[in-house]
Amino acid sequence: MLTVEILAELSPGRRQAILARSVDDLKPAMEVTRQIFDRLKADPEKELLREYSQFKPNLALKDFKVAEKELAMARKGLTRELNEALLRAKENIERFHLSQLEKPTYLTEIAPGLLAGRVTRPLSKVGVYIPGGRAAYPSSALMNVVPAKVAGVKTIVAVTPPGPGFKAWPIILAALELAGATEIYKLGGAWAVGCLAYGLGGVPKVDKIVGPGSSWVTAAKMAVFGDVDIDQPAGPSEGFIIADGTAKPDFLAWDFISQLEHDPQASAVLVSADRVLAEKVAALVKKLLPSLDRAEIINQSLANAAILVAKSLPEAFDFANEYAPEHLELALDDAISHLGSIQNAGSIFLGHHSPIPAGDYATGPNHVLPTGGSARAFSGLSTDSFLKKMTFQKLTPEALADLAPTVTALARAEGLPAHAKTIEARVTPPTPSGAAPPDKKPKP
């Protein structure tokens, strides 16, 4: 059960267990994924009908693409409240991602006569995976499709798992259409990823696959990386909170619980230099737990949770940077002044009224974020995720002549004489036929 621990007194094993949180072993899933891909490539229609006929008798390949009739029913089924919520969230997500767009072209004069620059182009086709097994996640539809649309991607192919009756969650379909998906297919797991990566079963082949999913989806995405691009390996949700004495214990208890209710592998960590505050939060979590709708899930994910007392805020920041959380909440007085102390995090939530769930749905920044410590090197999904950047250069004859000694010296040092010759052919005056080179006298 949840107890308050002293950060500096953690055993090496306990400290490592907190840092490791719940990390999926993808090896079994990778092996099964390869087998699925082999069957898909050999006979896509046979494999897809074998897997999905359980949902609908007499299933045909054409049934996998969501028809306009099903989309219309999904739109019609939205309550006014949900429709307004989706529109407001989309507006904020769109506004934030529009602000990320850079100039499509820039140019720099590196040296006299030597111009270099970069042009930005959107990817042509992207695939978006939206989970739909345990529950509906319309927010993921918005977070994945809107940035691609903002970036200028022309073809956005969405996949989401079907359920009973071979039907997808209506709210997911409505959100995907609202966000701008151009095609939607009822597919899940490795079958969805394989069809997107290789253009199987009538699904268009895409250039990149993004979106969260189970360990099976993560394994499939990693298996196709190289054939297509992917966003990043995704793991269970995680939240890390640093709080001082100005924070309210009940706010923190709910923030802590909200991260643990995602699934049994989710994790949450609270660190404070105020022991009294830490004890109050732990007591509140224990008190609230029995009455919660997802108490069974939270009881399991508590194995990946910790409430820690630090000697100081700097010690708390050091541990947060070592943990590199997906979500980092700074429940501190004047939290924005501490932003410079954070080196590793997926997304940062500043102050007492910026809880993580606000960002999960509607603040604007993306909720597809690096997990499992990968925030040390990875960024969250953004407009940039759907853009490619090509460099270019243009040299005048004088600029090439000026650069020639540098290029030819390096080319010969690397054992590539033809590289040097192609430069010299342009900058060395040609020798007239039958005449001696100008730096040599003819022999008598």
C-alpha positions in Angstrom: 0.0 0.0 0.0 1.1 3.6 -0.5 3.5 4.9 2.1 5.6 8.1 2.3 9.3 7.5 1.7 12.4 9.7 2.1 14.0 10.2 -1.3 17.6 10.3 0.0 17.1 7.1 2.0 15.7 4.9 -0.8 17.6 1.7 -1.4 19.3 1.4 -4.8 16.8 -1.3 -5.7 13.8 0.8 -4.7 15.1 3.9 -6.4 15.6 1.9 -9.6 12.2 0.3 -9.4 10.6 3.8 -9.2 12.7 5.0 -12.2 11.9 1.9 -14.2 8.1 2.1 -13.5 6.2 -0.4 -15.6 8.2 -1.2 -18.7 6.7 -3.5 -21.2 8.6 -6.5 -22.4 8.0 -6.3 -26.1 9.8 -9.5 -27.1 6.8 -11.9 -27.1 4.6 -9.3 -28.9 7.4 -8.8 -31.5 7.5 -12.5 -32.3 3.7 -12.7 -32.7 3.7 -9.5 -34.8 6.2 -10.9 -37.3 3.9 -14.0 -37.8 0.9 -11.7 -38.4 2.9 -9.7 -40.9 4.0 -12.8 -42.7 0.4 -14.0 -43.1 -0.8 -10.5 -44.1 1.8 -10.2 -46.8 1.1 -13.7 -48.1 -2.7 -13.2 -48.4 -4.1 -9.9 -46.9 -7.7 -10.7 -47.5 -7.5 -14.2 -46.0 -5.7 -13.0 -42.9 -8.0 -10.0 -42.2 -11.2 -12.0 -42.7 -9.8 -14.8 -40.5 -9.1 -12.3 -37.7 -12.2 -10.2 -37.9 -15.0 -12.6 -39.0 -15.7 -13.1 -35.3 -17.3 -9.7 -35.3 -19.6 -10.1 -38.3 -20.8 -13.0 -40.4 -20.1 -12.8 -44.2 -17.6 -10.1 -43.7 -16.0 -8.7 -46.9 -12.9 -6.7 -47.4 -14.9 -3.6 -48.4 -16.5 -3.6 -45.0 -13.3 -2.5 -43.3 -13.5 1.1 -44.7 -15.9 3.2 -42.7 -18.8 4.2 -45.0 -20.4 7.7 -45.1 -23.6 6.2 -43.6 -21.7 5.1 -40.5 -20.1 8.5 -40.2 -23.4 10.3 -40.5 -24.9 8.2 -37.7 -21.8 9.0 -35.5 -22.3 12.7 -36.1 -26.0 12.5 -35.4 -25.5 10.5 -32.2 -23.3 13.2 -30.6 -25.0 15.1 -27.8 -24.8 18.9 -28.0 -22.4 18.9 -25.0 -20.0 16.5 -26.6 -20.1 18.2 -29.9 -19.2 21.6 -28.3 -16.5 20.0 -26.3 -14.9 18.4 -29.4 -15.1 21.7 -31.3 -13.5 23.7 -28.4 -10.7 21.2 -27.9 -10.1 21.0 -31.7 -9.9 24.8 -31.8 -7.3 25.0 -29.1 -5.2 22.1 -30.5 -5.3 23.7 -33.9 -4.3 27.2 -32.6 -1.4 25.8 -30.7 -0.1 23.7 -33.6 -0.5 26.5 -36.1 1.9 28.6 -33.9 4.6 25.9 -34.4 4.8 26.4 -38.1 8.0 27.9 -39.3 8.8 29.7 -42.6 8.6 27.2 -45.4 12.0 28.4 -46.8 15.0 30.1 -45.4 18.3 31.1 -47.0 21.7 31.9 -45.6 24.9 33.3 -47.2 27.6 31.0 -45.8 30.4 32.8 -47.6 30.5 35.2 -50.6 28.8 33.4 -53.5 27.8 30.4 -51.3 24.1 30.2 -50.5 22.5 27.5 -48.5 19.0 27.0 -47.2 16.2 24.7 -46.2 12.7 24.1 -47.6 10.0 22.4 -45.6 7.4 20.1 -47.1 4.6 18.1 -45.5 4.5 14.3 -45.7 2.2 13.0 -48.4 0.4 10.3 -46.5 0.3 9.5 -42.8 -1.5 6.8 -40.8 -3.1 7.5 -37.4 -3.8 4.8 -34.9 -6.6 5.5 -32.4 -7.1 3.0 -29.6 -10.6 1.7 -29.1 -10.4 -1.6 -27.3 -11.2 -0.9 -23.6 -12.7 2.5 -24.1 -13.2 5.4 -26.6 -10.5 8.1 -26.9 -11.8 10.9 -29.1 -9.1 13.2 -27.6 -6.5 11.0 -29.3 -8.3 11.4 -32.6 -8.0 15.2 -32.3 -4.4 15.2 -31.0 -3.1 13.0 -33.9 -5.1 14.2 -36.8 -5.2 18.0 -36.2 -1.4 18.5 -36.3 -1.1 16.5 -39.5 -3.8 18.6 -41.1 -2.1 21.8 -39.9 1.2 20.6 -41.4 -0.5 20.2 -44.8 -0.7 16.4 -45.0 -3.1 15.7 -47.9 -4.0 12.0 -47.0 -4.6 11.1 -43.4 -5.6 7.5 -43.0 -7.1 6.6 -39.6 -7.5 3.1 -38.1 -9.4 2.2 -35.0 -10.3 -1.3 -33.7 -13.9 -2.5 -34.2 -16.0 -4.0 -31.5 -19.2 -6.1 -31.4 -21.1 -6.1 -34.6 -18.0 -4.9 -36.3 -18.7 -1.3 -35.3 -16.2 1.4 -34.2 -16.9 3.8 -31.3 -19.2 6.5 -32.8 -17.5 9.2 -30.8 -14.1 8.3 -32.3 -15.5 8.3 -35.8 -17.1 11.7 -35.2 -13.9 13.1 -33.8 -11.8 11.7 -36.6 -14.1 13.3 -39.2 -14.1 16.6 -37.3 -10.3 16.6 -37.1 -9.9 16.1 -40.8 -9.1 12.4 -41.4 -9.5 11.6 -45.1 -10.1 7.8 -44.8 -11.1 5.7 -41.8 -10.7 1.9 -41.4 -11.9 -0.5 -38.8 -8.7 -2.3 -37.9 -6.6 -2.7 -34.8 -3.4 -4.1 -33.4 -0.7 -5.4 -35.7 -3.2 -5.9 -38.5 -3.8 -2.2 -38.6 -0.1 -1.2 -38.5 0.8 -3.8 -41.1 -1.9 -2.7 -43.5 -0.8 1.0 -43.2 2.9 0.2 -43.5 2.7 -2.1 -46.5 -0.5 -0.9 -48.2 -2.4 -4.1 -47.7 -6.1 -5.0 -47.6 -7.2 -2.0 -49.6 -5.6 0.4 -47.1 -3.2 3.0 -48.6 0.5 2.7 -47.9 1.6 5.6 -45.7 4.9 7.4 -45.1 4.6 7.5 -41.3 2.4 6.0 -38.5 1.6 7.8 -35.3 -0.7 7.3 -32.4 -0.8 5.5 -29.1 -1.8 1.9 -28.4 -1.1 -1.3 -26.4 2.2 -3.0 -26.2 1.1 -5.0 -29.3 0.6 -1.8 -31.3 4.0 -0.5 -30.0 5.7 -3.7 -31.0 4.1 -3.6 -34.5 5.2 0.0 -35.0 8.7 -0.8 -34.0 8.7 -3.8 -36.4 7.8 -1.6 -39.4 10.2 1.3 -38.5 12.5 1.7 -41.5 9.8 0.7 -44.0 7.9 3.7 -42.7 8.6 6.3 -40.1 6.9 6.2 -36.7 6.4 8.8 -34.0 8.0 7.0 -31.0 7.7 3.9 -28.9 4.7 4.5 -26.5 4.3 3.1 -23.1 1.9 3.3 -20.1 0.8 6.8 -19.0 2.8 8.5 -16.2 2.7 11.6 -14.1 5.3 13.2 -11.9 4.3 16.0 -9.4 6.6 18.4 -7.6 4.7 20.3 -4.8 5.6 22.8 -2.1 3.7 23.9 1.0 1.4 26.3 -1.0 -0.2 23.3 -2.8 -3.6 21.9 -1.7 -3.5 18.3 -0.6 -6.9 17.5 -2.2 -5.8 18.9 -5.5 -2.7 16.8 -5.4 -4.5 13.6 -4.4 -6.9 13.8 -7.4 -4.0 14.7 -9.7 -2.1 11.6 -8.4 -5.1 9.3 -8.8 -6.0 10.7 -12.2 -2.7 9.3 -13.6 -3.1 5.9 -12.0 -6.7 5.3 -13.4 -5.4 5.0 -17.0 -4.5 1.3 -16.8 -2.8 -1.2 -14.4 0.6 -0.3 -15.7 0.3 3.5 -15.3 2.6 5.3 -12.8 2.5 8.4 -10.6 5.2 10.0 -8.4 4.8 12.9 -6.0 7.8 14.6 -4.5 7.7 17.4 -1.9 10.1 18.9 0.6 7.1 19.3 2.9 6.6 16.0 4.8 3.3 17.1 6.3 1.9 17.8 2.8 3.1 14.4 1.6 1.5 12.6 4.5 -1.8 14.4 3.9 -1.8 13.4 0.2 -1.1 9.8 1.0 -3.9 9.7 3.5 -6.4 11.3 1.1 -5.5 8.8 -1.7 -6.1 5.9 0.7 -9.4 7.5 1.8 -10.7 8.1 -1.7 -9.7 4.9 -3.3 -12.5 2.5 -2.1 -15.2 4.8 -3.6 -13.6 5.2 -7.0 -15.1 3.7 -10.2 -11.7 2.4 -11.4 -10.5 1.4 -7.9 -9.4 -2.1 -9.2 -7.2 -0.6 -11.8 -5.7 2.0 -9.4 -5.0 -0.6 -6.8 -2.8 -2.4 -9.4 -1.1 0.7 -10.7 -0.2 1.7 -7.2 2.6 -0.8 -7.5 4.2 1.8 -9.9 3.5 4.8 -7.6 5.5 6.6 -5.0 5.1 9.6 -2.6 8.6 10.9 -1.7 10.0 13.6 0.7 13.0 15.5 -0.7 15.4 17.6 1.3 14.9 20.5 -1.0 13.4 21.6 -4.3 16.7 21.2 -6.1 16.8 17.6 -5.0 13.2 17.1 -6.3 14.2 18.7 -9.6 17.2 16.5 -10.0 15.1 13.4 -9.4 12.5 14.6 -11.9 15.1 15.1 -14.6 16.5 11.6 -13.9 12.9 10.1 -14.1 12.2 12.1 -17.3 8.4 11.9 -17.0 5.8 12.0 -19.7 3.8 14.6 -17.7 5.5 16.9 -15.1 3.3 19.0 -12.9 4.9 21.8 -10.8 2.4 22.5 -8.0 4.6 25.4 -6.8 4.2 29.0 -5.9 5.4 31.0 -8.9 6.0 27.8 -10.8 7.0 29.4 -14.1 10.1 30.8 -12.4 11.3 27.2 -11.9 11.0 26.2 -15.6 14.7 26.6 -16.1 15.3 23.7 -13.6 13.6 21.2 -15.9 15.7 19.4 -18.5 13.7 16.2 -19.2 9.9 16.0 -19.6 7.3 15.4 -22.2 5.0 18.3 -21.2 5.1 20.6 -18.2 2.1 21.9 -16.2 2.8 25.1 -14.2 1.0 26.1 -11.1 -1.9 25.0 -8.9 -4.5 25.4 -11.6 -2.8 23.5 -14.4 -3.6 19.9 -13.8 -2.4 17.2 -16.2 -5.9 16.2 -17.4 -6.4 19.7 -18.8 -3.6 19.0 -21.2 -4.9 15.5 -21.9 -7.9 17.1 -23.6 -8.0 20.7 -24.4 -5.2 23.2 -23.5 -3.7 22.8 -27.0 -0.3 21.2 -26.6 -0.2 17.5 -27.7 -0.9 14.7 -25.4 1.1 12.1 -27.4 4.3 12.3 -25.4 7.5 10.3 -24.7 7.2 7.7 -21.9 9.4 5.3 -19.9 12.2 7.9 -19.6 12.5 8.5 -23.4 11.8 12.2 -22.7 15.6 12.5 -22.3 15.8 12.3 -26.1 12.3 12.4 -27.6 9.8 15.2 -28.0 6.0 15.0 -28.1 3.9 14.9 -31.2 3.8 18.3 -33.0 3.4 19.9 -36.4 7.1 19.1 -37.0 6.2 15.4 -36.8 4.5 15.6 -40.1 7.0 17.7 -42.0 10.2 16.9 -43.8 13.0 19.4 -44.3 15.3 19.4 -47.4 18.5 21.4 -47.6 19.8 23.1 -50.7 23.0 25.0 -51.7 24.1 27.1 -54.7 27.7 28.1 -55.5 29.1 30.7 -57.9 32.3 29.7 -59.8 34.3 31.9 -57.5 32.8 30.4 -54.3 33.5 26.8 -55.6 37.1 27.8 -56.4 37.5 29.3 -52.9 36.1 26.1 -51.3 38.0 23.7 -53.6 41.2 23.2 -51.4 39.0 22.3 -48.4 36.9 19.8 -50.3 39.7 18.1 -52.3 41.9 17.7 -49.2 39.1 16.0 -47.2 38.0 13.9 -50.2 41.6 12.5 -50.7 42.0 12.0 -47.0 38.9 9.8 -47.1 40.2 7.8 -50.1 37.6 9.2 -52.6 39.7 10.7 -55.4 36.8 11.1 -57.8 35.1 13.4 -55.3 38.2 15.6 -55.6 38.4 15.3 -59.4 34.8 16.5 -59.8 35.8 19.7 -58.0 39.1 20.2 -59.8 37.4 19.7 -63.2 35.4 22.9 -62.5 38.1 25.0 -61.0 41.3 24.0 -62.9 41.8 25.7 -66.3 41.8 23.0 -69.0 45.1 22.2 -70.7 45.2 22.8 -74.5 45.6 19.6 -76.6 49.3 18.8 -77.2 50.5 21.6 -74.9 52.3 21.1 -71.7 50.6 22.2 -68.4 51.3 25.8 -67.7 53.4 25.0 -64.6 55.8 22.7 -66.4 58.4 23.5 -69.1 58.6 21.2 -72.2 61.6 18.8 -72.2 64.3 19.6 -74.8 
